[in-house]
Amino acid sequence: MKQLNFLALLLVSIIGFSCSSSSNEQTFDSSELPRMTQEQTEKVIEDFIMAEDGATIQIPAGFYELNTQLILDNKSNITIQGAGMEETVLSFKNLKTGGEGIKLVGNNLTIQDLTVEDAPGDGVKVQHTDGITFRRINVTWTNGDKSKNGTYAIYPVQCKNVMIDEVIASHSRDAGIYVGQSENIIVKNSLAFGNVAGIEIENSDNAEVFGNVARNNSAGILVFNLPGLPKGDGAKTKIYDNEIIENNHKNFATAMGESANGNTITMVPPGTGIVLLAAKEVEIYNNRILRNKTTGVAIASYQITGFPSEAPNWSPFTSDIYVHDNEYDRTKGFPDLSRELGQLISIYNAHGKAKTQDIIYDGIWDEAISADITTNPMRICLSEEGIEDLFFTRFDLTEGEDNIKAFADASPFQNCSVPVNTNVSAIAEM
């Protein structure tokens, strides 16, 4: 595997993360920073309100207790500049209005060198923006992992040309780093821990996720296509050179039916490295997928959720998947039984009960293409070195719960490749 970007490793060492998988681990103790006065805090709020195109909003070092959102609406060429992740902290614990801590809309926006804490909703939300850079920002909730934490730490949605670089996202009750319904995306050199999902690409096109560390989440990296969204199927995602390690955290997302925010993420079993759900054109390679107790890679179609699977401009099937040249280690615990997918993997896998799997495929395919799954109609291509020594399971769910079958034979999905072609060169210059 290629060496992770030096800056990402340096970032982790500077901030001083322990090797502990404690759910309450924090990046640093912001309580030691000087508290800024009401006047200094109001100056930050005013700078956001009064910002004109081309401005740089400087936020000096210190701890700012905000009781209102920070909003930029329809602005261009704005830079929001802190003094450093451990120097400038924006706390929204006392926020009385709004949901997100910071909300941005515009073009060519940059936010960098600061920390956002305890937003009641999303930490930093960016919407309908062409050109957004998140660089060296830390978004977290200081009470550890709680179902009342915000949904997303870093949340660009319906955007174009998204750069996420050297960020830290922790303790969100959905995804730490989430990019939804967007196109032209880079997520690199970043750390996601203590979230339900570490990094998620959803209904998005042309994305590269590389050089990241996803650890101690319920699931490490997700690529989903969900029905009923303004943007239908997304396609073309490359996931490479990442450390996806010990994502065995309890899934503390809001349960389905308990809240309007309950969603598909609640069904993901702890101990999952990479999850593909109704995903299209995904290439996964040169990753270290280590000690995720349920499965390293899960390849699934949307029907496995049991939810309605028809929507315009959307297909429930996962297709054109190329998994190759990754490193696996399944020597961590037993598969999770708190979610149905975990129960399926634990009880019905092809290698014996309670066996962690390296790769699983739910075996759901479009029968309009072929009547026989062994023809590989969804073009699921596995080219892992030593695959005969990996634990692979393909399920057969066609006869319902009373007669679930499992097969260890990966040969129908070998001897093929479907490389994904992305072009993020323009974003790389941001």
C-alpha positions in Angstrom: 0.0 0.0 0.0 1.2 3.5 -0.7 2.3 5.6 2.3 -0.3 7.9 3.6 0.3 11.6 3.0 2.9 12.9 5.5 0.8 15.9 6.4 -2.1 13.7 7.5 0.2 11.7 9.8 1.8 14.8 11.1 -1.6 16.3 11.8 -2.5 13.3 13.9 0.7 13.3 15.9 0.6 17.0 16.6 -2.8 16.9 18.0 -1.8 13.9 20.1 -4.4 11.3 19.6 -4.0 8.3 21.9 -4.2 4.7 20.6 -7.2 4.2 22.8 -10.6 3.5 21.2 -12.4 5.3 24.0 -15.7 6.8 22.8 -15.0 10.0 24.6 -11.6 10.7 23.2 -11.1 14.4 22.3 -8.7 16.2 20.0 -7.6 18.7 22.6 -9.0 20.5 25.7 -10.5 23.8 24.6 -11.4 24.7 28.2 -7.8 26.0 28.6 -8.2 28.7 25.9 -9.0 32.3 27.0 -12.7 33.1 26.9 -13.4 35.9 24.5 -15.5 38.9 25.7 -19.1 39.5 24.5 -17.7 42.4 22.4 -15.1 40.2 20.7 -17.7 37.5 20.0 -20.2 40.1 18.6 -17.4 41.3 16.3 -17.2 37.8 14.7 -21.0 37.7 14.2 -20.8 41.2 12.7 -18.0 40.2 10.3 -20.2 37.4 8.9 -23.2 39.7 8.5 -21.2 42.5 6.9 -18.9 40.5 4.7 -18.7 41.5 1.1 -17.5 39.5 -1.9 -13.7 39.0 -1.7 -13.5 39.5 2.0 -11.3 37.5 4.5 -13.0 37.0 7.9 -10.2 36.8 10.5 -11.1 35.0 13.7 -8.3 35.5 16.3 -7.3 32.9 18.8 -9.6 32.3 21.7 -12.8 30.5 22.8 -16.0 32.1 21.4 -19.3 31.2 23.0 -22.0 31.9 20.4 -25.7 32.0 20.9 -26.5 32.5 17.2 -25.5 30.9 13.9 -22.8 32.2 11.7 -24.2 32.6 8.2 -22.9 33.7 4.8 -25.7 33.8 2.2 -24.9 34.1 -1.5 -21.4 35.4 -1.1 -18.4 34.8 -3.4 -14.6 34.5 -2.9 -14.8 34.6 0.9 -12.2 33.1 3.3 -13.0 32.4 6.9 -9.6 32.2 8.7 -9.0 31.1 12.2 -5.6 31.0 14.0 -5.4 27.2 14.1 -7.6 24.3 15.2 -6.2 24.4 18.7 -6.3 28.2 18.9 -9.7 29.4 17.5 -12.7 27.6 18.9 -16.3 28.5 18.1 -18.7 26.9 20.6 -22.4 26.7 19.8 -23.4 24.9 23.0 -25.6 27.9 23.9 -27.1 28.3 20.5 -30.8 29.3 20.9 -31.8 29.8 17.2 -31.1 27.9 14.1 -29.6 24.4 13.8 -26.2 24.5 12.1 -23.3 26.2 13.8 -22.0 27.7 10.5 -24.0 27.8 7.3 -22.5 28.9 4.0 -24.0 29.5 0.6 -22.1 31.1 -2.3 -19.2 30.5 -4.6 -15.5 30.0 -4.0 -15.6 29.8 -0.2 -12.9 28.7 2.1 -13.1 27.9 5.8 -9.8 26.9 7.6 -7.8 26.7 10.8 -10.5 26.6 13.5 -12.6 24.3 15.6 -16.4 24.1 15.8 -17.9 22.6 18.9 -21.4 21.4 20.0 -23.6 22.7 17.3 -27.2 21.5 17.9 -27.5 20.5 14.3 -24.8 20.2 11.7 -21.4 21.6 12.5 -20.6 23.3 9.2 -23.2 23.1 6.5 -22.5 24.3 3.0 -25.3 24.3 0.3 -25.7 25.3 -3.3 -22.1 26.4 -3.5 -19.7 26.1 -6.4 -16.2 25.9 -5.0 -15.9 25.1 -1.2 -12.7 24.3 0.6 -12.6 22.9 4.2 -9.0 22.9 5.3 -7.6 22.2 8.8 -10.9 22.4 10.6 -12.1 20.3 13.5 -15.7 19.7 14.2 -16.8 17.8 17.3 -19.2 17.4 20.2 -17.5 17.6 23.6 -19.8 15.3 25.5 -18.6 12.3 23.5 -21.0 10.1 21.5 -24.6 11.0 22.1 -27.7 10.4 20.1 -28.6 14.1 20.7 -25.4 15.3 19.0 -25.6 17.0 15.6 -26.2 14.9 12.5 -23.2 15.8 10.4 -19.9 17.4 11.4 -18.8 18.6 7.9 -21.8 18.7 5.5 -21.5 20.0 1.9 -24.8 19.2 0.1 -25.9 20.1 -3.5 -22.4 21.6 -4.1 -19.8 21.5 -6.9 -16.1 21.4 -6.6 -15.7 20.3 -3.0 -12.2 20.1 -1.3 -12.0 18.6 2.2 -8.4 18.5 3.3 -6.7 17.8 6.7 -9.9 18.0 8.7 -11.0 16.2 11.8 -14.6 15.1 12.4 -15.8 13.3 15.5 -18.9 12.2 17.6 -21.6 13.0 15.0 -24.7 10.8 15.2 -24.7 10.2 11.5 -21.6 10.9 9.3 -18.5 12.9 10.4 -17.6 13.9 6.9 -20.6 13.8 4.6 -20.8 14.9 1.0 -24.3 14.6 -0.5 -25.9 15.3 -3.9 -22.7 17.0 -5.1 -20.1 16.6 -7.9 -16.4 16.9 -8.2 -15.2 16.0 -4.8 -11.9 15.4 -2.9 -11.7 14.1 0.6 -8.1 13.6 1.7 -5.6 13.6 4.6 -8.4 13.7 7.1 -9.4 11.9 10.3 -12.9 10.7 11.3 -13.5 8.9 14.6 -16.2 8.3 17.1 -19.0 8.9 14.5 -21.7 6.5 13.4 -20.2 6.8 9.8 -16.7 8.1 9.4 -16.9 9.4 5.8 -19.9 9.2 3.5 -20.4 10.0 -0.2 -24.1 10.0 -1.0 -25.8 10.5 -4.4 -22.7 12.2 -5.7 -20.6 12.1 -8.8 -16.8 12.1 -9.4 -15.3 11.7 -6.0 -11.9 10.7 -4.7 -11.4 9.7 -1.1 -7.8 9.1 -0.2 -5.1 9.4 2.5 -7.7 9.4 5.3 -7.9 7.6 8.6 -11.4 6.3 9.6 -11.2 4.6 12.9 -13.5 3.8 15.9 -16.7 4.7 14.0 -19.5 2.2 13.6 -18.6 2.1 9.9 -15.6 3.6 8.2 -16.4 4.8 4.7 -19.8 4.6 3.0 -20.9 5.1 -0.6 -24.7 5.3 -0.8 -27.4 6.1 -3.3 -30.7 6.8 -1.7 -34.1 7.2 -3.3 -36.3 10.2 -3.3 -33.6 12.9 -3.3 -33.4 15.9 -5.7 -30.4 14.2 -7.2 -30.8 10.6 -8.2 -28.0 8.1 -8.8 -24.5 9.2 -8.2 -21.5 7.4 -9.8 -17.7 7.3 -10.1 -16.1 7.2 -6.6 -12.5 6.1 -5.9 -11.5 5.0 -2.4 -7.8 4.4 -2.0 -4.8 4.7 0.3 -6.9 5.0 3.4 -6.6 3.5 6.9 -9.9 1.9 7.8 -9.3 0.5 11.3 -11.3 -0.9 14.1 -14.6 0.7 13.2 -16.4 -1.2 16.0 -18.2 1.6 17.7 -21.7 1.3 18.9 -24.2 2.7 16.4 -25.8 5.5 18.3 -27.8 7.1 15.5 -31.4 8.0 16.1 -33.5 4.9 15.5 -35.9 4.7 12.6 -39.4 6.0 13.7 -38.1 7.8 16.7 -37.3 11.0 14.9 -37.6 12.6 11.5 -33.8 12.4 11.4 -33.8 8.6 11.7 -32.5 7.1 8.5 -30.7 4.3 6.8 -27.5 4.7 8.8 -29.3 3.2 11.8 -29.2 -0.1 10.0 -25.5 -0.3 9.5 -23.9 -2.8 12.0 -20.9 -1.7 14.0 -17.7 -3.3 12.9 -18.0 -2.5 9.2 -15.1 -1.1 7.2 -16.6 0.0 3.9 -20.3 -0.1 2.9 -21.7 0.2 -0.6 -25.4 0.6 -0.9 -27.0 1.0 -4.3 -23.6 2.4 -5.3 -22.5 2.8 -8.9 -19.0 2.7 -10.4 -16.9 2.5 -7.2 -13.2 1.4 -7.2 -11.7 0.4 -3.8 -7.9 -0.2 -3.7 -4.7 0.1 -1.7 -6.6 0.5 1.6 -5.7 -1.1 4.9 -9.0 -2.5 6.1 -8.1 -3.8 9.6 -9.9 -5.4 12.5 -13.4 -4.3 11.7 -15.2 -7.0 13.6 -18.3 -7.6 11.3 -16.9 -7.3 7.8 -14.2 -5.4 5.9 -16.3 -4.6 2.8 -20.0 -4.9 2.4 -21.5 -4.8 -1.1 -25.3 -4.4 -0.9 -28.3 -3.3 -3.0 -31.0 -1.1 -1.5 -33.6 -4.0 -1.3 -31.7 -5.4 1.7 -33.1 -2.5 3.8 -36.7 -3.6 3.3 -37.7 -0.1 2.3 -39.5 0.8 -0.9 -37.0 0.6 -3.7 -38.5 2.5 -6.6 -37.8 6.1 -7.5 -37.3 8.2 -10.6 -33.7 8.4 -12.0 -32.5 5.9 -9.4 -31.7 2.2 -9.3 -31.6 0.1 -6.1 -28.8 -2.2 -7.4 -25.1 -1.8 -6.7 -23.1 -2.2 -9.9 -19.7 -1.8 -11.5 -17.6 -2.3 -8.4 -13.9 -3.0 -8.5 -12.2 -4.1 -5.3 -8.5 -4.9 -5.5 -5.1 -4.8 -3.9 -6.3 -4.0 -0.3 -4.9 -5.4 2.9 -7.3 -7.1 5.4 -7.1 -8.3 9.0 -10.2 -9.7 10.6 -8.6 -10.5 14.0 -10.9 -8.3 16.2 -13.8 -9.7 18.1 -17.0 -11.2 16.8 -19.6 -9.9 14.3 -22.1 -7.4 15.7 -25.6 -8.7 16.4 -27.4 -5.4 17.2 -28.4 -4.9 13.5 -30.1 -7.4 11.1 -27.2 -7.2 8.6 -24.8 -8.1 11.3 -27.0 -11.0 12.3 -27.1 -12.2 8.7 -23.3 -12.0 8.4 -22.7 -13.7 11.8 -25.2 -16.6 11.5 -25.4 -17.4 7.7 -21.9 -16.7 6.4 -20.1 -19.3 4.4 -17.3 -19.9 6.9 -19.0 -20.9 10.1 -21.1 -19.0 12.7 -19.7 -15.9 14.3 -17.0 -15.5 11.8 -15.9 -12.0 10.8 -15.9 -11.6 7.0 -13.5 -9.8 4.7 -15.9 -9.2 1.9 -19.7 -9.8 1.7 -22.1 -9.5 -1.2 -25.8 -9.6 -0.6 -26.3 -11.4 -3.9 -29.2 -9.2 -5.0 -29.1 -8.5 -8.8 -31.2 -7.2 -11.6 -32.8 -10.3 -13.1 -33.8 -8.3 -16.2 -30.1 -8.5 -17.1 -29.5 -12.2 -16.4 -31.4 -15.0 -14.7 -28.1 -16.3 -13.3 -26.0 -14.4 -10.8 -23.0 -16.4 -11.6 -22.8 -14.5 -14.9 -22.0 -11.5 -12.7 -24.7 -9.3 -14.1 -23.9 -6.4 -11.7 -20.2 -6.5 -12.7 -18.9 -6.9 -9.1 -15.1 -7.5 -9.7 -12.9 -8.8 -6.9 -9.2 -8.9 -7.6 -7.6 -9.3 -4.2 -4.2 -11.0 -3.8 -4.7 -14.3 -1.9 -8.4 -14.1 -2.1 -8.6 -17.8 -1.6 -7.5 -17.1 2.0 -10.0 -14.3 2.6 -13.4 -14.9 4.0 -15.8 -14.0 1.2 -19.6 -14.7 1.4 -22.2 -14.2 -1.2 -25.7 -14.6 0.1 -28.8 -16.0 -1.6 -31.9 -14.3 -0.2 -34.3 -15.2 -3.0 -36.2 -17.8 -0.9 -36.7 -15.5 2.1 -35.7 -15.7 5.7 -36.6 -19.4 6.0 -34.0 -20.6 3.5 -31.0 -18.2 3.4 -28.0 -19.7 1.6 -24.4 -18.6 1.6 -21.6 -19.3 -0.8 -17.8 -18.9 -0.3 -17.0 -19.2 -4.1 -15.7 -15.9 -5.3 -14.8 -17.1 -8.8 -17.8 -15.7 -10.6 -16.6 -12.2 -9.5 -12.9 -12.7 -10.4 -11.1 -12.3 -13.6 -12.7 -9.0 -14.4 -12.1 -5.3 -13.8 -14.2 -2.2 -14.1 -11.8 0.7 -13.4 -13.4 4.0 -12.5 -12.3 7.1 -14.3 -12.6 10.3 -12.3 -11.2 13.8 -13.0 -10.6 16.0 -10.0 -7.7 17.9 -11.4 -9.5 21.2 -11.1 -10.3 20.7 -7.5 -6.7 19.6 -6.7 -5.6 23.1 -7.4 -8.0 24.7 -4.9 
